[in-house]
């Protein structure tokens, strides 16, 4: 059923309102397209027309953008997308006709922050916040869900933060060298050149948090180690943060081998998406097997991300949902 709500923002400052609207009304257009509503405005007065829950969410997003605009020079399309997703997830908790104004402290002042040399990282949704809390609380944490939810980035952030605080002596970042049916032997170059492309996402995260020059020095000193999973066999890793990325491409035996590398003073984080396994047909993912075997064990946590938790371009979320829907059909 189509309804209409009208409201006013507290500020009449044109510079603040222009940030709310975005360049050429880009923010308002994004809200309309994402929520399927019609937004009309005159100065700081708004009229929203659409389905009840959608216009509730639209009002919350516009009010959130207003709070952001009062504190920031720039509102990015990515931030608008995140505010829309947050509003959609909470709109059913808000009574019609008594819409709650978003609390500034909830949106812009998360108590949980991960500090790295170049970035201060805060969770961007409830799933990310839960994941960070579980990492800090448990010896072994699994982050499971689709691409773009920030699993790997957050895992690396915690590891870097703990290293800088001298809580661990080393970071080990590992990935199975299996991608889309390719095999290392068919790639040109020496072993390092063959392995590096598989580890590029981990390098990117480290460069963003520490800077390329410092990362390279830590790599040279062995304080940060990036390696294919196969190189971990036979080792015991003490006083380290150990991250296994793209774990859906591990076999059962590889996953067991990785998990049994954890030594004294170490914590491990495993991330992956069980819907994107590149293992040979008929092979069971070690990540899926670990979920079945270990869920419920003490000091082991599982955080599951969904398509609504995607923090990349809004199109990525729709692509994931479209694939999920098609596979169910």
Secondary structure, 3 states (H helix, E strand, C coil): CEEEEEEECCCCCHHHHHHHHCHHHHHHHHHHHHHCCEEEEECCEEEEEEEHHHHHHHHHHHHHHHHHHHHCCCCCHHHHHHHHHHHHHHHHHCCCCCCCCCCHHHHHCCCCEEECCCCEEECCCHHHHHHHHHHHHCCEEEEECCCCCCHHHHHHHHHHHHHHCCCCCEEEEEECCCCCCCCHHHCCCCHHHHHHHHHHHHHHHHHHHHCHHHHHHHHHCCCEEEEEHHHHCCCCECCEEEEEECHHHCCHHHHHHHHCCECCCCEEEEEECCCCCCCCCCCCCHHHHHHHHHCCCCCEEEEECCHHHCCCCHHHHHHHHHHHHHHHC
